[in-house]
Amino acid sequence: MEPITTIKCVDEESQISAFYDQIPEVVNNLLTFWNTKEGFEHLEPTPMPSHEAVVRIIHKARSLLFPGYFTSTKLKKSNLAYFLGQETTELYADLSQQIVLALQHDCVRRSLPCSSCRPKGHEIALRFIETLPEMEVMLTSDIQAALDGDPAAKGADEVIFSYPGLLAINVYRMAHVLLKLGVPIIPRIMTEHAHSLTGIDIHPGASIGGSFFIDHGTGVVIGETTEIGSRVRLYQGVTLGALSLPSDAGKRYRDHKRHPTIEDDVIIYANTTILGGETTIGTRAVIGGNIWLTESVEPDTKVLLKRPELAFLGRGRKTAK
């Protein structure tokens, strides 16, 4: 026996169908907008790197920088050379492919003369691979800075596996090398991926020395032209940013220093904002929490807010402390 369809159900289907009938008008409006050339689209057959492939490159590079931590393969000294050889070769192949696509994309979009993107991309990928030992030394100093600066850190394994600050710094150091080598797009994809995972926003153009530690990390922002020395420690919510810029700042100030300089051995506590390309925080300075700075600080200086007055309310009494 066939199920009985009530009149009400039929009416509901008709109403839903009518909604679908309105979609073509929306599509036509979208087409009209794109035909005006006022929007941003990527419809032509222009080469472009893959976001997913770039993320895989990050993971593969981390497996090389920290052997045994981010792999399913059980590593021993007897098979380490084989593992490193295989992984490095795969990283080179994957990275060179994405760099070539990024270079080609830049050439086509900006109508640049041909610069032999394929050989250039492979050469840049090799230059990046060659920096991995040096990068490993820098990251080792970053891990030691976490162990030295955070009593809650129980060991290097905990820092490597779970600290968002180290992850953000690790990805930044890879992206910074690629940016220095002239790779477009990919460095920013890398750091924004780390930003989405950690809440820590480090522009790949920033210059950061060794033994760098970000404690907790959420909300940290480090701008493109920031310069940070060695053994610097930041806490959550710190912003190293630019002063307010005019609406056409994207073109006028692109090659100007807009972000502060933080010298060696500086500590900056939570939720402090330091702005401006002429602002320098001197060596061994300590900047307290919840501070707004747009002027330089001399070396060996502490900058603190005055103790606020607390009001305790209750039982009909108001007391200040």
N, C-alpha and C positions, 0 to 999 in steps of 0.2 A: 504494500500500500504506500503511495507517495505521500510525503508530508504535506500538510495543509499550510499554505502560505496566506497569512492574513492580509487584509487590505492595508493595515497600518505598516507592516513590513515593506510592502511594495512602495508605499508613499515615501518611506524613509530612504529606500534605495534611489528613488527618483530625485530626492533632495540632494543626496550625496553626489550623484551623477552630475547635477547642475553645477556643483562646486568645481568638478574636474573641467567642465566646459569653459570655465573662466580662466584657466591656465594659459591657453594660447595668447590671450591679450597681454598677460604679464610677459610672456616670451617676446612678443612683438615690441613691447616697451623697452625690454633689455637690449634687443637688437638695435633699436633706434638710438639708444644711448651709446652703445659701442660704435655705431657708425659715425657719431659726431667726433670721435677721436679724443674726447675729453677725459675718458676713463683710462684705467691701467689694465692692460690685457697682455697675454702672451700666446697669441694665436698662430703666429707665423712659425714655420719650421726652424726656429732658432735653437741651436744646441743649448742645453742647460743642465747643470749638475743635479744629481738626485739627493734630496734631503735624507732619504732612508739610507742611501749608500754612504753619505758623509757620517751619519750616526754609526754605521757599522765600522767605518774607518776609525772612529774614536775608540770603540770597544777593542778593535784589533791592536791599535797602538798601545792601549793600556795593558793588554795582555802581554805585550813585549816589554813594557816598562816595569811591570810587576809580575814576573813569571810565576805561574802557579796560583795566582790569586783569582784570576778571571777566566779560567779555562776549565773545560770538562776533562781534559787530558791530565792524567796523573804524571806529574813531572818528577824526574830524578836527574841526578847529574849525568847519568849514562845516556839519557835521551834529550838533554837540554839543547845540545848543539843542533840536533835534527829539528827540534821544535822551533828554535829561533830562526834557523835557515828557512824552514817552510813558511812560518808566519811572516817573516820579513819580506820574503818574495811575494807572498799574497798581498801584503800591505802595499808594497811598491806597485804592483799591478793595479790594484783597486784605486789607490790614490792618484796614480798617473792618469788613469782614465777620467776621474772626476776633475782633475786640474785641467786637462785638455778641454773638457766640456765648458769649464768656467772661463778659460781663456777665449775659446771660440765664441761663447755667449757675449763676452765683453767686446770682442772685435765687431761682431755683427750689430749689437745694440748701439755701439758708439761709432760705427762706420770707420773703424780704424784700418790702416793698411795691414796686409797680411804679415804676421810675424812668426810664421812656421810654428803654429800652436802645438802640433803633436810632438815634435822633438823637444820643444821648450818645456812642455808639460812633463815629459819623462825626465828631463834634466832636473827640473824643480823637485819632482818626487824623490829623486836620488839625493839631492841636497838635503831634503827634509829627513830622509832615512839616516843620513850621515850625522845629523844633530841628535839622534836618540841617546847615545851614550852621555853627552853633555846634559841633555834634558833629564836623564835619570839622576845625575849628580845633583841638579837643582831640586828635583822633587824629593830626593833623600834629605836635603837640608830643610825642605818644607815640612816633611814628616817629623824630623827631629825638633823643629821649632814648635810643632804641636805637642810633642811629648814634653818639651821643656816648659811650655807655657800653660798647659792645661793639666791640673792635678787629677782631673776626672779621666784622663786618657790612661787606659790600663796597659797599653802596648801598641807597637807599630801595626799589628794586624787589625786592631780595632780602628785605628786612624785610617788605614788604607781602605778597609771595607765600608766604613760607615760615616766618616766625617764629610759633610757636604762642602766644607771649606776646601779640603784637599781635592775633591772632585772638580770643583770650579777652577782651582788653581791649575790642576793637571790639564784640563781642557784649554784654559787660557794659554798655557805655555806652548801647547801644540799650535793653537790658532795664531799666536804671536809670531812664531817661526814662519808659518805659511804667509802671513801678511808681509813680513819682512822680505820674503822671497818673491813678492809681487803677485800673489794669487788673489784674484777677486772673489767675492761672494762667500766662498767656503769658510774662511775664518769667522765671519759673522754668523754663519749657520751653526758653527761649532759652539761659539760662546753663548748664543741664544738658546741652544739646546741645553747647555749646562744651566743657564739662567732658569729655564722652565723646570728643571729638576731640583734646583737648590734654592732658588730665590736670590741668588748672588749674581749680579750683573757686572761682569768685567769686560770692557771693550778690548778686542784683540790688539788695538793700537797702543794701549797703556804699556809703560815700561816698569817692570817689577823685578827687584833684586831677589837674591836667595834668602832662605830661612824666613819665608813669608807665612804668617799664620792668621787665619780668619776664624775667630771663635764664634760658635753658633751660626753666624753667617746671614740669616734671613734678612733681606732688605738692604744688604750692602750694595752700593753702586760705585763703580770706579770708571771714570770717563776716559775718553779716547786719548787725550794728551796728558793724562796723569803720569807723573814720574815718582816711583816709590823706591827707596833705597833698600838696604839689606837689614834683616832682623826687625822688620816692622810687624806690629800686631794690631789688628782691627777687631772690633766687636760688632755685634749685630746692629743693623740700622745705620751704619756709617755711610755718608755720601761724600764722595770726592768729585765735585761737579763743577759746572760752569755757571757764571753769573747770568742773569736774565739777558737774553739776546734778542735783537729785532727780528721781525718776521722773515726777512730775507737772509737770515744768518747762515742758512745751509750753504750758500755760495760765498758770501763775503768773509766768513770766518773759518772756512774749511781747513785752511793750512796754518791757522793761528793756534798758539798754545792757549787753551781755554780752561784747563783744569790745574789743580794745585800740584806742588812738588812736596813730597814727604821724604825727608832725609833719613839717614840710618838710625836704627834703634828707637824709633818713635812708637808710642802706644796711644791709640785713639779709642776711647770708650764709647759705649752704646749710644746710638741715636744722635751722634754729632754730625753736623754738616759743615764742610770746608769747601769754599767756592773760590774760583778765579785763577786765571793763568799766572798771575803775578804773586799769588799767595804761596809762601814757603814755610813749612813747619820744620824748624831746625833740629839738628841731631840731638837725640836723647830727650826731646820734649815729651811731655805727657799731657794729653788733651782729655779733660774729663767728659762725662756724659752730658747729653742734651745741650750741647753748645753750638752756637752759630758763629762761624769765623769767615771773614772776608779779608783779613789782613794777616801778614806774616807773623811768625812767632820765633823768637830767638832760640838758639840751642840751649839745652839744659833748663828749660822753662816749664813750669806747670801752669796750665790754664784750667781753672775750676770755677764753677758757679758758687756764689755765696749760699750758705745753708738756708733753704727755704723755711718759712714759718709754718708749722703744722698746727691745725686747729682740731681739737678732740671734742666732739659733741656727744652729750649723753647725760641722762638723769638731770636734765634742766640746767646743766652747767656747760660753759664754753671756756676752754683753756687753750692757751697758745704755747707752743714749744718750738 
